[in-house]
Amino acid sequence: MNKVEIIEFFRRSNVMKMAIRHGSLEFVEVCIQLFPFLIWYEMGGQSMIQMAIAERNETILNLICKESGKEKLDLVTRDDEKGNTILHYAAKLAHSAHRNSVPGAYLQMQREMQWLKGVENMISEKNKFKKNENGDTAHDIFTKEHKELKESGERWFKDTSGSCMLVAALIATVAFASSFTVPGGYISDSKSNKNGIPVFLEKKLFMVFAVADAFALFSSLTSVLMFLAVYTSRYTEFDFLESLPQKLILGLATLYISMASVLIAFSASLFIVVGEMFTWALIPIVGFSCVPVVLIARLKLPLFFDMIRCTYWRSIFQEHTYFSSLQLNAKKLRHKTELRMQT
């Protein structure tokens, strides 16, 4: 086959689109190596980079951008036959198979926003608000197609923050009350200079109780404030990218700290009271106190770590940022200046 026949073959078939949809990196990589001109032609009305964005395949998109080399700027600014930019493809709702790879409506909405912002950073400022033949910008399409997903994510945020705020408020109440009802009570001797001082103040475990109780109170109050901020948020589309996740992560982290602190304070106070009579009581106290910690780690920490990973360790197209001609010239000038200084 010559070049024209190869292009016509891929135009008539959907083999490239199916390969990108199913993530067949090897097939796409071999095709680009053998026929590098394919990345510039449309197949079924879409170019390869548009297919990769529509199918949410980050690996293949990085491969296409890498193989385009210095001509990447021309590649990402090309529109399809209907006037859609690559940002229009990123604004469309991903297939359910791709969305379900991330658990929960909130994380799915966050992932969609990350794709939109990642592709937005690849194009120039004037193309971000470019309209297609229907008069829609990419952000208009994103708002229309993600309406239900946004509402589901909002409900999840409100239900989660409301439930966790109730638990945090309960812990704060218990921690506040415990600071005035210390184990063993207070010395009640009006003639003594120690009147009103806790009975077990000189014991080391009492300081453990006091510090743990203070941690429980402060962290639970912080958690309440974070969940309240989440609950009363505006819930715009851009809030799902960083604002809401960061508040929720901080709220959950402080809630876990307050739970652990309450358990430590309870264990310390209980052993202060019964420790002298039953020295073996330390083992069952510590053992039973570890049960809630293990349950939390088993049930909630995987989702918590998913939130942290998706929020702080996202790496969508960070290396494929748009550079204008002025930026490129300035970058080359800085590079030449650094070389001269080194020599």
Contacts in CASP RR format, 6 or more apart in sequence:
PFRMAT RR
TARGET T0000
AUTHOR 0000-0000-0000
METHOD contacts of the structure
MODEL  1
MNKVEIIEFFRRSNVMKMAIRHGSLEFVEVCIQLFPFLIWYEMGGQSMIQ
MAIAERNETILNLICKESGKEKLDLVTRDDEKGNTILHYAAKLAHSAHRN
SVPGAYLQMQREMQWLKGVENMISEKNKFKKNENGDTAHDIFTKEHKELK
ESGERWFKDTSGSCMLVAALIATVAFASSFTVPGGYISDSKSNKNGIPVF
LEKKLFMVFAVADAFALFSSLTSVLMFLAVYTSRYTEFDFLESLPQKLIL
GLATLYISMASVLIAFSASLFIVVGEMFTWALIPIVGFSCVPVVLIARLK
LPLFFDMIRCTYWRSIFQEHTYFSSLQLNAKKLRHKTELRMQT
1 9 0 8 1.000
3 35 0 8 1.000
3 37 0 8 1.000
6 35 0 8 1.000
6 38 0 8 1.000
7 37 0 8 1.000
7 38 0 8 1.000
7 41 0 8 1.000
10 16 0 8 1.000
10 38 0 8 1.000
10 41 0 8 1.000
10 43 0 8 1.000
11 41 0 8 1.000
11 42 0 8 1.000
11 43 0 8 1.000
11 44 0 8 1.000
13 43 0 8 1.000
14 43 0 8 1.000
14 44 0 8 1.000
16 28 0 8 1.000
16 31 0 8 1.000
16 38 0 8 1.000
16 43 0 8 1.000
16 48 0 8 1.000
16 51 0 8 1.000
17 43 0 8 1.000
17 44 0 8 1.000
17 46 0 8 1.000
17 51 0 8 1.000
17 55 0 8 1.000
19 27 0 8 1.000
19 28 0 8 1.000
19 31 0 8 1.000
20 28 0 8 1.000
20 48 0 8 1.000
20 51 0 8 1.000
20 52 0 8 1.000
20 55 0 8 1.000
20 57 0 8 1.000
20 60 0 8 1.000
21 51 0 8 1.000
21 55 0 8 1.000
21 57 0 8 1.000
23 55 0 8 1.000
23 57 0 8 1.000
23 59 0 8 1.000
23 60 0 8 1.000
25 59 0 8 1.000
25 60 0 8 1.000
25 63 0 8 1.000
28 48 0 8 1.000
28 60 0 8 1.000
28 63 0 8 1.000
29 63 0 8 1.000
31 38 0 8 1.000
32 38 0 8 1.000
32 39 0 8 1.000
32 63 0 8 1.000
32 64 0 8 1.000
32 67 0 8 1.000
36 67 0 8 1.000
38 48 0 8 1.000
39 47 0 8 1.000
39 48 0 8 1.000
39 49 0 8 1.000
39 64 0 8 1.000
39 67 0 8 1.000
39 68 0 8 1.000
39 75 0 8 1.000
40 47 0 8 1.000
40 75 0 8 1.000
41 47 0 8 1.000
42 80 0 8 1.000
42 81 0 8 1.000
43 51 0 8 1.000
45 80 0 8 1.000
45 81 0 8 1.000
46 54 0 8 1.000
46 80 0 8 1.000
46 89 0 8 1.000
47 75 0 8 1.000
47 78 0 8 1.000
47 80 0 8 1.000
48 60 0 8 1.000
48 64 0 8 1.000
49 61 0 8 1.000
49 64 0 8 1.000
49 65 0 8 1.000
49 75 0 8 1.000
49 76 0 8 1.000
49 86 0 8 1.000
50 80 0 8 1.000
50 84 0 8 1.000
50 86 0 8 1.000
50 89 0 8 1.000
52 60 0 8 1.000
52 61 0 8 1.000
52 64 0 8 1.000
53 61 0 8 1.000
53 86 0 8 1.000
53 89 0 8 1.000
53 90 0 8 1.000
53 115 0 8 1.000
53 119 0 8 1.000
54 89 0 8 1.000
54 92 0 8 1.000
55 95 0 8 1.000
55 98 0 8 1.000
56 94 0 8 1.000
56 95 0 8 1.000
56 98 0 8 1.000
56 115 0 8 1.000
58 316 0 8 1.000
58 317 0 8 1.000
61 317 0 8 1.000
62 317 0 8 1.000
62 319 0 8 1.000
62 320 0 8 1.000
64 75 0 8 1.000
65 72 0 8 1.000
65 75 0 8 1.000
65 76 0 8 1.000
65 122 0 8 1.000
65 317 0 8 1.000
65 320 0 8 1.000
68 75 0 8 1.000
72 320 0 8 1.000
73 322 0 8 1.000
73 323 0 8 1.000
76 86 0 8 1.000
76 122 0 8 1.000
76 123 0 8 1.000
76 320 0 8 1.000
76 322 0 8 1.000
77 85 0 8 1.000
77 123 0 8 1.000
77 124 0 8 1.000
77 127 0 8 1.000
79 85 0 8 1.000
79 130 0 8 1.000
79 132 0 8 1.000
82 132 0 8 1.000
82 133 0 8 1.000
82 134 0 8 1.000
83 130 0 8 1.000
83 132 0 8 1.000
83 133 0 8 1.000
84 132 0 8 1.000
85 123 0 8 1.000
85 127 0 8 1.000
85 130 0 8 1.000
85 132 0 8 1.000
85 138 0 8 1.000
86 119 0 8 1.000
86 122 0 8 1.000
86 123 0 8 1.000
87 116 0 8 1.000
87 119 0 8 1.000
87 120 0 8 1.000
87 123 0 8 1.000
87 127 0 8 1.000
87 128 0 8 1.000
87 130 0 8 1.000
87 138 0 8 1.000
88 132 0 8 1.000
88 136 0 8 1.000
88 138 0 8 1.000
88 141 0 8 1.000
89 119 0 8 1.000
90 115 0 8 1.000
90 116 0 8 1.000
90 118 0 8 1.000
90 119 0 8 1.000
90 120 0 8 1.000
90 138 0 8 1.000
91 116 0 8 1.000
91 138 0 8 1.000
91 139 0 8 1.000
91 141 0 8 1.000
91 142 0 8 1.000
91 145 0 8 1.000
92 141 0 8 1.000
92 142 0 8 1.000
92 145 0 8 1.000
93 99 0 8 1.000
93 112 0 8 1.000
93 145 0 8 1.000
93 146 0 8 1.000
93 149 0 8 1.000
94 112 0 8 1.000
94 115 0 8 1.000
99 108 0 8 1.000
99 111 0 8 1.000
99 112 0 8 1.000
99 149 0 8 1.000
100 108 0 8 1.000
102 108 0 8 1.000
102 111 0 8 1.000
102 306 0 8 1.000
102 310 0 8 1.000
103 303 0 8 1.000
103 306 0 8 1.000
104 153 0 8 1.000
104 156 0 8 1.000
105 149 0 8 1.000
105 152 0 8 1.000
105 153 0 8 1.000
105 155 0 8 1.000
105 156 0 8 1.000
106 153 0 8 1.000
106 156 0 8 1.000
106 157 0 8 1.000
106 240 0 8 1.000
106 244 0 8 1.000
106 245 0 8 1.000
107 306 0 8 1.000
107 307 0 8 1.000
107 310 0 8 1.000
108 149 0 8 1.000
109 146 0 8 1.000
109 149 0 8 1.000
109 150 0 8 1.000
109 152 0 8 1.000
109 153 0 8 1.000
109 237 0 8 1.000
109 240 0 8 1.000
110 240 0 8 1.000
110 241 0 8 1.000
110 245 0 8 1.000
110 310 0 8 1.000
110 311 0 8 1.000
111 310 0 8 1.000
112 142 0 8 1.000
112 146 0 8 1.000
112 149 0 8 1.000
113 237 0 8 1.000
113 238 0 8 1.000
113 240 0 8 1.000
113 241 0 8 1.000
114 241 0 8 1.000
114 310 0 8 1.000
114 314 0 8 1.000
114 316 0 8 1.000
115 316 0 8 1.000
116 138 0 8 1.000
116 142 0 8 1.000
117 241 0 8 1.000
117 316 0 8 1.000
118 316 0 8 1.000
118 317 0 8 1.000
119 317 0 8 1.000
120 128 0 8 1.000
120 138 0 8 1.000
121 317 0 8 1.000
121 320 0 8 1.000
121 321 0 8 1.000
121 322 0 8 1.000
122 317 0 8 1.000
122 320 0 8 1.000
122 321 0 8 1.000
122 322 0 8 1.000
123 322 0 8 1.000
124 322 0 8 1.000
124 324 0 8 1.000
128 138 0 8 1.000
129 137 0 8 1.000
129 139 0 8 1.000
130 137 0 8 1.000
130 138 0 8 1.000
131 137 0 8 1.000
142 237 0 8 1.000
143 237 0 8 1.000
146 237 0 8 1.000
150 235 0 8 1.000
150 237 0 8 1.000
150 240 0 8 1.000
153 240 0 8 1.000
154 235 0 8 1.000
157 230 0 8 1.000
157 231 0 8 1.000
157 233 0 8 1.000
157 235 0 8 1.000
157 244 0 8 1.000
157 248 0 8 1.000
158 230 0 8 1.000
158 231 0 8 1.000
160 248 0 8 1.000
161 227 0 8 1.000
161 228 0 8 1.000
161 230 0 8 1.000
161 231 0 8 1.000
161 248 0 8 1.000
162 227 0 8 1.000
162 231 0 8 1.000
164 223 0 8 1.000
164 227 0 8 1.000
164 251 0 8 1.000
164 252 0 8 1.000
164 255 0 8 1.000
165 223 0 8 1.000
165 224 0 8 1.000
165 227 0 8 1.000
165 228 0 8 1.000
165 231 0 8 1.000
167 255 0 8 1.000
168 220 0 8 1.000
168 221 0 8 1.000
168 223 0 8 1.000
168 224 0 8 1.000
168 227 0 8 1.000
168 251 0 8 1.000
168 254 0 8 1.000
168 255 0 8 1.000
168 258 0 8 1.000
169 220 0 8 1.000
169 224 0 8 1.000
171 216 0 8 1.000
171 220 0 8 1.000
171 255 0 8 1.000
171 258 0 8 1.000
171 259 0 8 1.000
171 262 0 8 1.000
172 216 0 8 1.000
172 217 0 8 1.000
172 220 0 8 1.000
172 221 0 8 1.000
172 224 0 8 1.000
172 258 0 8 1.000
174 216 0 8 1.000
174 262 0 8 1.000
175 213 0 8 1.000
175 214 0 8 1.000
175 216 0 8 1.000
175 217 0 8 1.000
175 220 0 8 1.000
175 258 0 8 1.000
175 261 0 8 1.000
175 262 0 8 1.000
175 265 0 8 1.000
176 217 0 8 1.000
178 213 0 8 1.000
178 265 0 8 1.000
178 269 0 8 1.000
179 213 0 8 1.000
179 214 0 8 1.000
179 217 0 8 1.000
182 198 0 8 1.000
182 200 0 8 1.000
182 206 0 8 1.000
182 209 0 8 1.000
182 210 0 8 1.000
182 269 0 8 1.000
183 200 0 8 1.000
183 206 0 8 1.000
183 209 0 8 1.000
183 269 0 8 1.000
183 270 0 8 1.000
183 272 0 8 1.000
183 273 0 8 1.000
184 198 0 8 1.000
184 199 0 8 1.000
184 200 0 8 1.000
184 272 0 8 1.000
184 273 0 8 1.000
185 198 0 8 1.000
185 199 0 8 1.000
186 196 0 8 1.000
186 197 0 8 1.000
186 198 0 8 1.000
186 199 0 8 1.000
187 194 0 8 1.000
187 195 0 8 1.000
187 196 0 8 1.000
187 197 0 8 1.000
187 198 0 8 1.000
187 199 0 8 1.000
188 195 0 8 1.000
188 196 0 8 1.000
189 195 0 8 1.000
198 206 0 8 1.000
200 206 0 8 1.000
200 272 0 8 1.000
203 272 0 8 1.000
205 268 0 8 1.000
205 271 0 8 1.000
205 272 0 8 1.000
206 268 0 8 1.000
206 272 0 8 1.000
208 264 0 8 1.000
208 265 0 8 1.000
208 268 0 8 1.000
209 265 0 8 1.000
209 268 0 8 1.000
209 269 0 8 1.000
209 272 0 8 1.000
212 261 0 8 1.000
212 262 0 8 1.000
212 264 0 8 1.000
212 265 0 8 1.000
212 268 0 8 1.000
213 261 0 8 1.000
213 262 0 8 1.000
213 265 0 8 1.000
215 257 0 8 1.000
215 258 0 8 1.000
215 261 0 8 1.000
216 258 0 8 1.000
216 261 0 8 1.000
216 262 0 8 1.000
216 265 0 8 1.000
217 258 0 8 1.000
219 254 0 8 1.000
219 255 0 8 1.000
219 257 0 8 1.000
219 258 0 8 1.000
219 261 0 8 1.000
220 254 0 8 1.000
220 255 0 8 1.000
220 258 0 8 1.000
222 250 0 8 1.000
222 251 0 8 1.000
222 254 0 8 1.000
223 251 0 8 1.000
223 252 0 8 1.000
223 254 0 8 1.000
223 255 0 8 1.000
223 258 0 8 1.000
226 247 0 8 1.000
226 248 0 8 1.000
226 250 0 8 1.000
226 251 0 8 1.000
226 254 0 8 1.000
227 248 0 8 1.000
227 251 0 8 1.000
229 247 0 8 1.000
230 244 0 8 1.000
230 247 0 8 1.000
230 248 0 8 1.000
233 239 0 8 1.000
233 243 0 8 1.000
233 244 0 8 1.000
233 247 0 8 1.000
235 244 0 8 1.000
242 311 0 8 1.000
245 307 0 8 1.000
245 310 0 8 1.000
245 311 0 8 1.000
246 311 0 8 1.000
248 307 0 8 1.000
249 304 0 8 1.000
249 307 0 8 1.000
249 308 0 8 1.000
249 311 0 8 1.000
252 300 0 8 1.000
252 304 0 8 1.000
252 307 0 8 1.000
253 304 0 8 1.000
256 296 0 8 1.000
256 300 0 8 1.000
256 304 0 8 1.000
259 292 0 8 1.000
259 293 0 8 1.000
259 296 0 8 1.000
260 293 0 8 1.000
263 289 0 8 1.000
263 292 0 8 1.000
263 293 0 8 1.000
264 289 0 8 1.000
266 289 0 8 1.000
267 285 0 8 1.000
267 286 0 8 1.000
267 289 0 8 1.000
270 281 0 8 1.000
270 285 0 8 1.000
271 281 0 8 1.000
271 282 0 8 1.000
271 285 0 8 1.000
274 281 0 8 1.000
275 281 0 8 1.000
275 282 0 8 1.000
323 331 0 8 1.000
END
